[in-house]
């Protein structure tokens, strides 16, 4: 009898202890829960840049971030820096107290492999090999990291994130670095195929008006991959599989602004948790303290400071696209004919890695002090200089957003992928720029004429007025009560609502295990 009472007393004491422990666990989970995200950008500079700045933004909102770059991107970035950051590109942000951890994995190819010259092999490695290295790294992080990893953020163009996230019990957040219009066209490939606008040797040429949230778009304004009749390439395989995988995403974050693409975003939000959180820029729209450049940057500041306000045309075709030698020569001669000042970013591989000097013989002497021709620069540093009055661009999305922020009208020369669709937004929808050429092949005379029109013609006033209005939308979206900040708040709240119950359950189970009593009661 005495033993029974003793057991009851012990049992009640343990129950009270367990209840207090569970309450404490619940309080800690609710108050101190810190989301930990693994972040994997697509290994191209135009994707890495917004990924780095989104990682910093999330870390400033209380996230722990583990950022996974490829060995190749890290090697190029480190080689390009004068002040080498060593093994951690985020070393400069740690002083701010942000918890961003950094590691690298192989993309399946040797670091020294020329990915620019051998593009298809590079894409094939990303399609077939990269995921095995990512899977191994994610598993290692999930098993050992504190705080516990709750989600995987990965570029939408990867074909495997939902599978890896599911394997390790993580929420999958798909990060789309381009406009919502491009996302929805890829997302509705099935409708394009059903209606004969894609995947056929006899593609329809009529305008497309059946995509939800898209009033009308001409086939020529779709992404280059959707204009091609041969859809068997490795890039097409990536597009197909990536957007199948994207349907398994728990959330989609997009580097755009709700007010710029109202109908498109609204239609997407009816189908999925889609959050417009752009524009994603470095803090203060200044050169980032995180190294993301793949080439050494030349400083144009002194040269630009000696030029009149708005007199210089900035020319850059981005970090990835290539220009044919014929087109490049016509552009060069058109720039010379125009008589404007210009800064031209001429990558070593702009035509091809094996084309050493693509400019006409004697070109530098011909343009003289009117031009500064350099292999690479800090684009933000150039665009924010008062001397810049226009931007001849390939229509990469980062370049467009940065140019809008600096109220710099655009001269558009799209080369591949989303750039044709981005051109439509710039020229046809927002009217903040014009085409470099309205017919093919381009000629130096038309190039010169359109440069002069952008820089000093009557149309310039209209471009400046329009870009000021678009810039205001971007600026308003980034205020504390703006749409992008509100959407970021909603995303974080929704993510925590999805992941915290799982964390709480695990913690409660752990508390029960720790407080369980293996003693067997003795009955009378």
C-alpha positions, 0 to 999 in steps of 0.5 A: 500500500505504501509503495502504491502511494509513493508511485502515485506521488512520483507520477504526479510530480513527473506529470507536473514536471512534464507539463512545465517542460512542455509549456517552456518548450512551447514558449521557446518555440513560439518566441525564439523560433528562428527560421533556417533556410538553405539558399541555392542560387542558379550558377549564373551571375544574373541569378546569384546577385539577387539571391545574395541580396535576398539572403541578406534581406531575409537574414536582416528579418531574423533568418539563419541562411546557409548559402550554397554557391558552386565551386566554379562561381566562388572561384571566379568571384574570388579571382576577380576581387582585389581584396580577397574574401577567402572562403566566405563571400559574406564575411563583410556582413557578419559584423552586422550580426547577420547569421549567413553561413556559406559553403560551396559544392561542385556543379559536376564540372572541373573548376577550370572548364570553360562554361561560356564556350561549352554552354550545352555541356554546362547546362547538361551538368546542371540538369543531370549531375548537380543535384547529386552534389546538392542532395549530399550537402543538404543532407549534411546541413540538415543533420547537423545545423542549429537552428534546425533547417526548416526550408529550402530556397532555390532558383526556379530554373533548377529541376530538383528542389521540390524532390530534395525538399520533400526528402528532407522534410523541408518547405520549398520556396521557389525564387524567380529572378525574372518578371511575373510575365515570364514566369506565367508564360513558362508556367502555362506551356501546356496552354501554349502547346494546346493552342499551337503557339509552341512545340510545333513546326507550324507555329501560329503567328496570331497574338496570344490572348488566353494566358490567365492575367496576360491581356495579349502578347505577340509570339515574337515577344515570348522568350527565345526558347518558346519561339524555337521549333526544335524543342529537344535542346538541353535548355528546353529540357531544363525549362520543361522539368523546372516548371513541372518541379515548380508546381511542387513549391510551397511558396514562390518569391518573385523579384518584381513589383505588384504595381508593375504587373497587377493582372499577371500577379493576381492571376498567379496568386489565384493558383499558388502562394506567389509573392512579389517582393522586388526590386531586390537591391543591395542596401542603400542601392550602393555597391554591395559589400558581398562580392558577386562580380565574376570579373575584375571591375574597372573604375569609371568614376573619374572619367564620368565625373568630367562629362556633362550631366546626362551626356554618356550612354552606358552600353552593356550586354550583361554577364551571360549573353553573346553578340554575333561578330557582325552585330557587334561591329555594326553597334561599334560603328553606330556608336562612333557615328552617333558622336555621343560619349559612351562607356562600353562594357566589353566582356572578353567572351562577348562574341566567344571565348576564342574571339580575342579582339572583336572590335574593328581595327583602329576603333579605339583611336577612332572614338578617342576620348569619347569612349571608355571601353572596359571589360567589366565594372560595378553597374550600380556605380556607373548608373548612379553617376549623374553623367549617365543619360541612357543605357543600351542594354540586352534587357536583362531583368536586373539591368532593367530594374537598376536602370528604372531606379536610376531613372535612366531610359533604355535602348533595347537589344535583346539577345536570348531567353527572357530578354525579348519579353522584358523588351516588351515591358520596357518599350510597349507597356511602360514606354521607358525606352525604345528599340536599338533596331526595328529591323534585321539585320541591324545597321550602323546608321539605324544604331546611330539614329536611335542612340541620338534619339534616346539621348537628345531627341524629342522622345527623350522627354517622354521616356524621362516622364514615363520612367519617373512614374515607374520609378515611383512605383518601385520606390513606393513598393519598398517603403514599410507599408509598400506592397513588396514589404507587405508581401515579404511580411506575409511570406514570413508569417505564412512560412512560420505558420507552416514550419512552426507546428512541425518544430513544435511537434518535434520539440514536444516529442523530445520533451516527452522522451526526456521526461519519461519514467521507465519505472514500473508501478508496483500494485498491491 
